[in-house]
């Protein structure tokens, strides 16, 4: 329980009607979650305007309302707080309600199109290996020390974020690593958090269904670096042409990592096999179980963060060599008949290209590479033909299949994808709508030593069809097919 006047600190108040000396039990922005003595924040979303539900919130027991527009009829006993921006006010109020937990942690945010989950998870795993208590907020999982809770969004809402960070502090965590999505930045979900560091992995074609233009997408990512304080570090991939953009106007200390250009944390792949990679970072070599240029970038970022946080260099490199691949990120399995399976979350053109180029760089040339890939429904449709083009260019056999069609017709999505297949590669393409059947088909066609990449869903344990999430696990389906076709 908190007093309203303490919750309202720095929320951008324009005017107040009623007393601020009242007790508040919780903060909500969904009127359905209101209970007695709630503070209800009326948010203007892309689909719903919370101002329409102020009366319902009061009826359910809301004690105070934060809004950008006060209703005509003010109810006695309810405090109305008019603010400039309810999204920013919600984030600040949530931080205040939980006693500004980000100030009690070394909080590092990671943004970029690809690599956020791997980088944040490896940071958490590194801390665990070094006996440093840490927390994690990622697409795949949320960890508070060793305790795990389910993740529902890449970047949760501000109330959830601050509640989790407070739990981390209360459980003795000193560090926290957090994926920061472009949606989360644009919607002010991390407004009012104090970051000790920010990391930029890369930026490629994605989420244009939301941001509309690539420039808007870049500017959304840049918000993280714009809000970093002077005592933080800003660590960016300088090989990405937008790395420098992220650093414009940041108050934080500017740092870089790269594989190609001179940088503060320079990585180089010395040797690569399907079971791991020998990497040199700042002239120090170590072996990692992770594979691919993209993971070399991730490792350079993780090493850079560790150094900026003051970790011991030798201990860090030793611990990095023990870490495993993140679930659904170039996850490697082998079948009884000698097939090699790789499950990867690659759901953007650049990510798919990186994974297939990595496989082609390691293969002997005698095996067949199968690539199963689809595209999500109700998302940026312009990348569909591009994904199919990349799959049929870089794999020996490409099977176009359903991903998460959501409310779209899976067949229509696949027709969009097929438009990208070049005439000379049309013979390399199969289209099988049913994802389970597509995986079975690849396994039935493959011979010993062949490589099957199942791309797009990675760690997800469901397939979203018409708003219903049906159980579906790419790795489990692949293993089941391996067992079925083991001879």
FIZA-944937 format. One line per field, with one value per residue (C-alpha): z, x, y; residue number from 1. Coordinates in steps of 0.05 Angstrom, whole numbers, always signed. Each point is the difference from the previous one (the first is absolute). Layout:
zz: (Z	...)
xx: (X	...)
yy: (Y	...)
k: (NUM	...)
! end
This chain:
zz: (+0	-18	+9	-66	+6	+4	-61	-41	+6	-69	-37	-38	+38	-32	+49	+59	+23	+69	+55	-14	+73	-12	+3	-65	-1	-72	-69	-60	-72	-17	+30	+8	+51	+44	+73	+62	+8	-68	-39	-71	-56	-63	-57	-73	-39	-74	+8	+65	+36	+76	+10	-21	+60	+55	+24	+2	+39	+52	+5	+15	+56	-30	+50	-49	-75	-42	-67	-57	-2	+62	-7	+3	+64	+56	+55	+73	+37	-63	-16	-73	-23	-67	-33	-66	-20	+35	-29	+32	+63	+7	-6	+51	+48	-4	+15	+60	+25	+3	+30	-64	-2	-62	+42	+45	-58	-55	-54	-72	-58	-67	-63	-74	-51	+12	+58	+59	+32	-10	+26	+62	+17	-8	+46	+52	-9	+6	+66	+25	-20	+37	+63	-10	+15	-59	-32	-72	-39	-69	-54	+22	+76	+61	+54	+70	+25	-14	+3	-67	-20	-69	-51	-41	-35	-22	+43	+52	+21	+50	+61	-14	-14	+65	+41	-29	+12	+72	+9	-27	+50	+57	-19	+2	-74	-18	-76	-48	-75	-41	-72	-22	-61	-48	+20	+73	-12	-44	+50	+58	+38	+24	+13	+71	+5	+16	-46	+17	-73	-68	-56	-74	-38	-71	-38	-62	-33	+53	+34	-56	+11	+64	-14	-73	-23	+12	+24	+54	+20	+7	+41	+47	+13	+12	+58	+46	-12	+5	+71	+26	+57	-1	+46	-46	-60	-71	-35	-74	-58	-42	-60	-7	-39	+50	+60	-2	-6	+68	+31	-25	+59	+52	+67	+16	-11	-72	-11	-61	-20	-69	-42	-59	+23	+54	+65	+76	+0	-65	-13	-53	-18	-2	-13	-7	+2	+12	+73	+15	-17	+18	+11	+13	+37	+13	-14	+50	-28	+27	-25	+1	-13	-40	-76	-53	-13	+34	+64	-4	+1	+59	+37	-14	+28	+62	+12	-9	+51	+49	-7	+7	+64	+28	-5	+0	-73	+9	+43	-52	-59	+39	+18	-72	-25	+44	-22	-42	-59	+18	-11	-72	-22	-47	+44	-26	+3	-35	-21	+8	-75	+0	-21	+29	+23	+16	+31	-4	+13	-66	-21	-37	-68	+31	+55	-49	-47	+58	+23	-69	-17	+65	-17	-71	+29	+44	-45	-39	-64	-6	+42	-17	+39	+11	+23	+28	+7	+4	+16	+54	-15	+18	-5	-52	-65	-41	+29	-22	-72	+26	+50	-54	-47	+52	+18	-72	-16	+59	+15	-45	+15	+29	+30	+7	+57	+51	+58	+44	-50	+54	-34	-71	-48	+2	-74	-17	+41	-38	-67	+21	+16	-65	-39	+23	-28	-61	-62	+4	+71	-9	-2	+69	+32	+32	+32	+57	+42	+60	+40	+33	-68	-28	+55	-12	-75	+9	+47	-47	-60	+36	+2	+50	+9	-29	+37	+15	+22	+31	+2	+26	+66	+41	+74	-11	+26	-40	-68	-2	-45	+1	+70	+29	+22	-17	+32	-49	+14	-60	+39	+26	-69	-30	+51	-11	-75	+13	+40	-54	-55	+37	-53)
xx: (+0	+25	-26	-23	+42	+63	-21	-11	+71	+26	-61	-11	-60	-41	-57	-29	-73	-6	+47	+69	+5	-35	+24	+9	+2	+23	+9	-39	-12	-51	-68	-15	+56	-25	-15	-13	+48	+34	+34	-27	+41	-41	+46	-11	+18	+0	-66	-31	-5	+1	-36	-64	+6	+10	-72	+7	+65	-34	-58	+49	+33	+54	+22	+38	+4	+58	-23	+15	-72	-44	-73	-56	-30	+51	-19	+7	+53	+40	+63	+11	+71	+7	+69	+34	+12	-32	+51	+57	-40	-15	+74	+20	-56	+18	+73	-21	-50	+55	+52	+41	+30	+43	+43	+18	+25	+51	-53	+23	-49	+12	-35	+6	-36	+38	+41	-37	-21	+67	+39	-42	-4	+75	+11	-45	+34	+68	-18	-27	+65	+39	-44	-28	-74	-39	-68	-24	-59	-2	-47	+12	+0	+3	+50	+4	+64	-12	-76	-35	-67	-34	+14	-58	+31	+70	-6	-56	-44	+30	-37	+23	+72	+6	-33	+50	+59	-23	-3	+71	+25	-37	+31	+70	+13	+53	-6	-59	+0	-60	-22	-26	-45	-15	-74	+19	+43	-52	-55	+41	+1	+72	-9	+24	+47	+72	+45	+73	+13	-32	+20	-17	+7	-22	-60	-33	-68	-53	-63	-18	-73	+6	+52	-21	+69	+70	+21	-54	+25	+71	-23	-39	+63	+40	-45	+38	+65	-33	-25	+66	+29	+71	+27	-24	+34	-27	+29	-16	+15	+43	-2	-73	-7	-51	+46	+26	-72	-16	+56	-22	-18	+8	+27	+29	+72	+7	+27	+1	+7	+11	+28	+22	+15	+48	-38	+6	-18	+24	-19	+26	-20	+63	-32	-72	-34	-71	+17	+31	+44	+70	-6	+52	-23	+51	+56	-26	-24	-54	-44	-76	-56	-36	+6	-2	+21	-63	+20	+70	-33	-42	+62	+36	-59	-3	+74	-5	-56	+39	+61	-42	-31	+69	+3	+68	+23	+29	-58	-49	+34	+4	-74	-21	+32	-48	-65	-52	-41	-64	-65	-23	+62	+41	-20	+36	-26	+20	-46	+13	+12	+51	-43	+18	-57	+5	-58	+7	-46	+22	-63	+30	+35	+67	-4	-18	+56	+50	-20	+2	+66	+29	-24	+29	+66	+7	-29	+46	-39	-22	-63	-68	-24	-75	-32	-71	-26	-65	-24	-47	-69	-24	+72	+43	-18	+56	+52	-37	+27	+69	+1	-19	+52	+55	-21	+0	+65	+41	-30	+1	-74	-48	-67	-47	-49	-46	+29	-50	-55	-41	-63	+27	-11	+64	-7	-1	+63	+35	-22	+31	+65	+0	+3	+72	+25	+43	-13	+68	-15	-72	+20	+31	-66	-55	-62	-31	-50	-2	+64	+2	-6	+54	+48	-17	+10	+70	+20	-28	+39	+66	+58	+57	+40	-54	-18	-71	-12	-68	-4	-48	-29	+60	-18	-75	-43	-63	-29	-48	-59	-61	+16	+9	+69	+6	+58	+57	+75	+47	+54	-48	-31	+69	+21	-66	+13	+72	-27	-52	+51	+60	+20)
yy: (+0	+70	+71	+30	+64	-43	-40	+63	+28	+21	-26	+66	+25	+55	+4	-40	-5	-32	-21	-31	-22	-66	-72	-39	-76	-11	+33	-26	+23	-54	+17	-74	-6	+57	-16	+41	+59	-10	+55	-6	+30	+15	-19	+18	-63	-17	-39	+25	+67	-11	+66	-36	-46	+51	-7	-76	+6	+45	-49	-56	+40	+43	+53	+44	+10	+24	+27	+48	+24	+4	-23	+50	-29	-7	-49	+21	-40	-15	+38	+20	+15	+34	-13	+17	-73	-60	-49	+38	+11	-75	-17	+52	-17	-74	+15	+43	-52	-53	+49	+10	-71	+14	+46	-58	-44	+2	-2	-12	+6	-33	+23	-19	-43	-64	-26	+32	-66	-34	+59	+13	-75	-9	+60	-32	-68	+32	+32	-67	-34	+53	-6	+70	+4	+27	+6	-7	+28	-31	-26	-71	+4	+45	-19	+28	-31	-74	+6	+1	+29	-2	+56	+27	+60	+19	+63	-4	+58	+51	-26	-72	+23	+39	-55	-50	+46	+11	-76	-5	+51	-33	-67	+29	+9	+51	-3	-3	-11	+20	-5	+68	-4	+57	-6	+5	+62	+34	-14	+28	-66	+12	+74	+17	-60	+15	-41	-12	-19	-8	-48	+5	-66	+17	+25	-31	-6	-15	+27	+48	-20	+41	+53	+11	+25	-26	+69	-2	-69	+26	+60	-46	-41	+63	+20	-48	+38	+68	-16	-29	+42	+28	-54	-56	-32	-5	-61	-6	-46	+46	-48	+17	+64	+26	-12	+72	+25	-30	+40	+68	+45	-55	+25	-69	-22	-24	-71	-46	-73	-30	-56	+43	+71	+25	+2	-3	-73	-32	-73	-47	-72	-43	-67	-25	-68	-24	-13	+68	+59	+24	+75	+53	+63	+55	-50	-51	-67	-46	-56	+8	-49	+53	+3	+54	+72	+24	-37	+28	+69	-22	-25	+66	+38	-43	+6	+75	+6	-43	+45	+64	-30	-12	-76	-35	-13	-70	-24	+28	-35	-66	+4	+19	-65	-41	+33	-38	+25	+36	-40	+6	+38	-45	-59	-62	-72	-65	-57	-75	-6	+57	+59	+68	+44	+74	+39	+76	+59	+33	+37	+59	-1	+20	-53	-55	+21	-1	-70	-30	+33	-27	-71	+7	+24	-61	-56	-46	+8	-73	+7	+29	+61	+3	+65	+2	+71	+38	+71	+24	+26	+70	+25	+35	-35	+32	-48	-63	-4	+20	-58	-50	+29	-8	-71	-23	+35	-25	-69	-61	-13	+51	-20	+59	-14	+33	+40	+37	+18	+35	+27	-6	-58	-43	-15	+75	+11	-55	+28	+66	-37	-38	+66	+8	-66	+13	-43	-35	-22	-22	-73	+6	+21	-41	+31	-40	+41	-47	+14	-68	-34	+46	-22	-74	+8	+30	-56	-54	+29	+13	-48	-10	+64	+45	+65	+21	+72	+13	+76	+52	-22	-21	-3	+8	-57	+17	+16	+59	-14	+46	+25	-70	-23	-74	-38	-6	-6	-1	-37	-53	-9	-7	-53	-37	-2	-22	-59	-17	+0	-29	-49)
k: (1	2	3	4	5	6	7	8	9	10	11	12	13	14	15	16	17	18	19	20	21	22	23	24	25	26	27	28	29	30	31	32	33	34	35	36	37	38	39	40	41	42	43	44	45	46	47	48	49	50	51	52	53	54	55	56	57	58	59	60	61	62	63	64	65	66	67	68	69	70	71	72	73	74	75	76	77	78	79	80	81	82	83	84	85	86	87	88	89	90	91	92	93	94	95	96	97	98	99	100	101	102	103	104	105	106	107	108	109	110	111	112	113	114	115	116	117	118	119	120	121	122	123	124	125	126	127	128	129	130	131	132	133	134	135	136	137	138	139	140	141	142	143	144	145	146	147	148	149	150	151	152	153	154	155	156	157	158	159	160	161	162	163	164	165	166	167	168	169	170	171	172	173	174	175	176	177	178	179	180	181	182	183	184	185	186	187	188	189	190	191	192	193	194	195	196	197	198	199	200	201	202	203	204	205	206	207	208	209	210	211	212	213	214	215	216	217	218	219	220	221	222	223	224	225	226	227	228	229	230	231	232	233	234	235	236	237	238	239	240	241	242	243	244	245	246	247	248	249	250	251	252	253	254	255	256	257	258	259	260	261	262	263	264	265	266	267	268	269	270	271	272	273	274	275	276	277	278	279	280	281	282	283	284	285	286	287	288	289	290	291	292	293	294	295	296	297	298	299	300	301	302	303	304	305	306	307	308	309	310	311	312	313	314	315	316	317	318	319	320	321	322	323	324	325	326	327	328	329	330	331	332	333	334	335	336	337	338	339	340	341	342	343	344	345	346	347	348	349	350	351	352	353	354	355	356	357	358	359	360	361	362	363	364	365	366	367	368	369	370	371	372	373	374	375	376	377	378	379	380	381	382	383	384	385	386	387	388	389	390	391	392	393	394	395	396	397	398	399	400	401	402	403	404	405	406	407	408	409	410	411	412	413	414	415	416	417	418	419	420	421	422	423	424	425	426	427	428	429	430	431	432	433	434	435	436	437	438	439	440	441	442	443	444	445	446	447	448	449	450	451	452	453	454	455	456	457	458	459	460	461	462	463	464	465	466	467	468	469	470	471	472	473	474	475	476	477	478	479	480	481	482	483	484	485	486	487)
! end
